[in-house]
Amino acid sequence: MTASGVSLRARAVVVTVPPHVVTAGRLALPGLPPRKRAAAEILRPGDACCAVLTMSRPAPQSVVVFDADGAIGFIRCDEGRPEVLIVAKATAAASVRDALRSGRITDLTERALPWTRGAAPAPSDR
């Protein structure tokens, strides 16, 4: 039950949190096998970067792309919407962060989503 009194029922639930949330006791998981808690104890957080770009025109189709080259990570858009979501981890996070800082993020988006060519992000996204 939530603090506001909302209660939900389900046969199964998937909860994703950083391992430290569990090991620090901020999320109680009754029945968590000791081997899984031990694994969570040794996992270290990695670098990540997420960004939402609002392009100057909407996406022509819904697409999810994983860039296996490691330059941008996961990138997605929804048909009829101008937003592009980027979720990058590890070396891709550094690549995306650098592209955002330098104003060259469309160099990366165009490779994964050709429709973004010439569809500059809104000024607040640059």
C-alpha positions as CSV (number, residue, x, y, z in Angstrom):
1,M,0.0,0.0,0.0
2,T,1.3,3.5,-0.8
3,A,1.5,6.4,1.6
4,S,-1.7,7.8,0.0
5,G,-3.6,4.5,0.6
6,V,-3.5,3.0,-2.9
7,S,-3.3,-0.8,-2.9
8,L,-2.7,-3.0,-6.0
9,R,-2.9,-6.7,-6.5
10,A,-1.0,-8.7,-9.1
11,R,0.3,-12.3,-9.7
12,A,3.8,-11.0,-10.4
13,V,5.6,-7.7,-10.3
14,V,8.9,-6.6,-11.9
15,V,10.7,-3.9,-9.8
16,T,13.9,-2.5,-11.1
17,V,16.1,-0.5,-8.8
18,P,19.9,0.0,-8.4
19,P,21.3,-2.8,-6.3
20,H,22.4,-0.3,-3.7
21,V,18.7,0.5,-2.9
22,V,18.3,-3.2,-1.8
23,T,21.6,-3.6,0.0
24,A,21.1,-0.3,1.9
25,G,17.8,-1.6,3.1
26,R,15.7,1.1,1.3
27,L,13.6,-1.6,-0.4
28,A,12.7,-4.7,1.5
29,L,12.4,-7.8,-0.5
30,P,11.2,-10.6,1.8
31,G,12.4,-14.0,0.5
32,L,15.3,-12.6,-1.6
33,P,17.7,-15.5,-1.8
34,P,21.1,-14.9,0.0
35,R,23.0,-15.5,-3.2
36,K,21.1,-12.6,-4.9
37,R,21.7,-10.3,-2.0
38,A,25.4,-11.2,-2.2
39,A,25.5,-10.5,-5.9
40,A,23.8,-7.1,-5.3
41,E,26.5,-6.3,-2.7
42,I,29.4,-6.6,-5.3
43,L,27.7,-4.8,-8.2
44,R,28.9,-1.3,-8.8
45,P,26.9,1.5,-10.5
46,G,28.0,2.4,-14.0
47,D,27.8,5.5,-16.1
48,A,24.4,6.4,-17.7
49,C,22.9,9.3,-19.6
50,C,19.2,9.8,-20.5
51,A,17.9,12.6,-22.7
52,V,14.6,13.6,-24.3
53,L,15.0,15.7,-27.4
54,T,12.0,17.5,-28.8
55,M,12.6,17.6,-32.6
56,S,11.1,20.2,-34.9
57,R,8.8,17.7,-36.5
58,P,7.1,14.5,-35.4
59,A,8.3,11.0,-36.0
60,P,6.9,9.3,-39.1
61,Q,6.7,5.9,-37.3
62,S,7.3,4.4,-33.9
63,V,10.8,2.9,-33.7
64,V,13.2,1.5,-31.1
65,V,16.8,1.2,-32.1
66,F,19.8,-0.3,-30.2
67,D,23.0,1.1,-31.5
68,A,25.4,-1.8,-31.2
69,D,28.4,0.4,-32.1
70,G,28.1,1.9,-28.7
71,A,27.7,5.6,-29.7
72,I,24.1,6.2,-28.6
73,G,22.6,3.1,-26.8
74,F,18.9,2.8,-27.0
75,I,16.9,5.5,-28.9
76,R,13.2,5.5,-29.5
77,C,10.4,7.7,-31.0
78,D,6.7,7.3,-31.3
79,E,4.7,8.0,-34.5
80,G,3.2,11.5,-34.6
81,R,5.3,12.7,-31.6
82,P,8.4,15.0,-31.8
83,E,10.2,13.6,-28.8
84,V,13.1,11.3,-29.1
85,L,14.2,9.3,-26.0
86,I,17.9,8.3,-25.6
87,V,19.0,5.9,-22.9
88,A,22.7,5.3,-22.9
89,K,25.0,3.4,-20.6
90,A,28.7,2.9,-20.3
91,T,30.7,4.2,-23.2
92,A,27.5,5.3,-25.0
93,A,26.7,7.5,-22.0
94,A,29.9,9.5,-22.5
95,S,29.3,9.7,-26.2
96,V,25.8,11.1,-25.8
97,R,26.9,13.5,-23.0
98,D,29.7,14.9,-25.2
99,A,27.3,15.2,-28.2
100,L,24.8,17.1,-26.0
101,R,27.4,19.4,-24.7
102,S,28.9,20.2,-28.1
103,G,25.5,20.7,-29.8
104,R,26.2,17.7,-32.2
105,I,23.5,15.3,-30.8
106,T,21.8,15.2,-34.2
107,D,25.0,13.6,-35.6
108,L,24.1,10.6,-33.4
109,T,20.3,10.7,-33.8
110,E,20.5,10.8,-37.6
111,R,22.5,7.5,-37.7
112,A,19.9,5.7,-35.7
113,L,16.8,7.6,-36.9
114,P,17.3,9.0,-40.4
115,W,14.0,11.0,-40.1
116,T,15.8,13.3,-37.6
117,R,18.1,14.6,-40.3
118,G,17.3,18.3,-40.6
119,A,14.8,18.1,-37.7
120,A,16.7,20.2,-35.2
121,P,16.0,19.8,-31.5
122,A,14.1,22.6,-29.9
123,P,16.5,25.3,-28.5
124,S,15.9,24.2,-24.9
125,D,17.2,20.7,-25.8
126,R,20.5,22.0,-27.3
